[in-house]
């Protein structure tokens, strides 16, 4: 496949489901990877928090960014079907979550948009280097 073919192929974004407890009841949310343009455009609205080593490492307020991204890419699953949530519902959800559940959602959103795409590039580079080292007979 050529570069032009790659450009013409529609990208199927990755998604991941996360189970959390709200009011001691299990709920499942699905988060979908944002386009690079959308993620990058959102990053600028969440500057580093003073004193946050994690924010310093990534260059943005990771909590605020992921909470906003959740509103844009997240749905609640009800009987396996996606149900859109209003911004007000997201605002009510955050304080109801345990630290574990909040971090699970945050890590999923960050993983979909930063970590896993970066890991895929690293994997492709390693595979490419292995191919270039194989000498034809």
C-alpha positions in Angstrom: 0.0 0.0 0.0 1.4 3.4 -1.0 1.5 6.6 1.2 -1.4 8.0 -1.0 -3.4 4.9 -0.3 -2.8 5.3 3.4 -4.0 8.9 3.2 -7.2 7.8 1.4 -8.0 5.1 3.8 -10.5 6.0 6.6 -9.1 5.5 10.1 -11.1 3.4 12.5 -10.4 5.0 15.8 -9.6 2.7 18.8 -12.0 2.5 21.7 -11.9 1.0 25.2 -14.5 0.2 27.7 -14.1 1.0 31.4 -16.1 -0.4 34.3 -16.7 1.8 37.3 -18.9 1.9 40.4 -21.4 4.8 40.8 -23.5 4.6 43.9 -22.2 1.0 44.4 -23.6 0.0 41.0 -21.5 -1.1 38.1 -21.6 1.1 35.0 -19.6 0.8 31.8 -18.3 3.7 29.8 -16.7 3.6 26.3 -14.1 6.0 25.2 -13.0 6.5 21.6 -9.6 7.8 20.4 -9.7 11.4 19.2 -8.1 12.5 16.0 -4.6 14.0 16.5 -5.9 17.4 15.5 -8.7 17.3 18.0 -6.5 16.0 20.8 -3.7 18.6 20.0 -6.2 21.4 19.8 -7.6 20.5 23.2 -4.2 20.2 25.0 -3.6 24.0 24.7 -6.6 24.7 26.9 -5.2 22.8 29.9 -1.9 24.4 31.0 0.4 22.7 33.5 -0.7 23.1 37.2 1.9 24.6 39.4 3.5 21.9 41.5 2.2 19.0 39.5 5.2 16.8 38.5 2.9 14.7 36.3 1.7 17.8 34.4 5.3 19.0 34.1 6.2 15.7 32.5 3.5 15.8 29.9 3.2 19.6 29.4 -0.5 19.9 30.2 -3.0 19.4 33.0 -3.7 15.7 32.4 -6.7 15.5 34.7 -8.5 18.5 33.1 -7.7 17.4 29.6 -9.0 13.9 30.1 -12.2 15.1 31.8 -12.9 17.3 28.8 -12.0 14.6 26.4 -14.4 12.2 28.2 -17.3 14.6 27.4 -16.3 14.6 23.8 -15.5 10.9 23.2 -17.2 9.0 26.0 -20.6 7.3 26.2 -22.3 5.2 28.8 -23.1 1.7 27.7 -26.6 0.5 28.6 -27.3 -3.1 27.6 -24.3 -2.8 25.3 -25.7 0.2 23.5 -24.0 3.6 23.6 -25.9 6.3 25.5 -24.7 9.9 25.1 -24.3 11.9 28.3 -24.9 15.6 28.7 -22.0 17.8 30.0 -24.0 18.2 33.2 -24.0 14.4 33.8 -20.3 14.3 33.3 -19.8 17.1 35.9 -22.0 15.1 38.3 -20.1 11.9 37.7 -16.6 13.0 38.6 -17.1 13.6 42.3 -19.0 10.2 42.6 -16.1 8.2 41.4 -13.5 6.6 43.6 -9.9 7.5 43.0 -9.3 4.2 41.4 -12.2 4.6 39.0 -11.3 8.2 38.1 -7.7 7.1 37.3 -9.0 4.2 35.3 -11.0 6.6 33.1 -8.1 9.1 32.9 -5.5 6.4 32.0 -7.8 5.0 29.3 -8.3 8.3 27.6 -4.6 9.2 27.9 -3.7 5.8 26.7 -5.9 6.0 23.6 -4.6 9.4 22.6 -1.0 9.4 23.7 0.5 6.2 25.0 -0.8 3.5 22.7 -0.3 5.5 19.5 3.3 6.3 20.6 3.9 2.6 21.4 2.5 1.6 18.0 5.1 3.9 16.3 7.9 2.4 18.4 6.8 -1.1 17.5 6.6 -0.2 13.8 10.1 1.3 13.9 11.5 -1.8 15.5 9.8 -4.0 12.9 11.2 -1.8 10.1 14.7 -2.0 11.5 14.5 -5.8 11.7 13.3 -6.0 8.1 16.2 -3.7 6.9 18.7 -6.0 8.7 17.6 -9.1 7.0 20.0 -9.8 4.1 18.7 -11.4 1.0 20.2 -14.7 0.0 
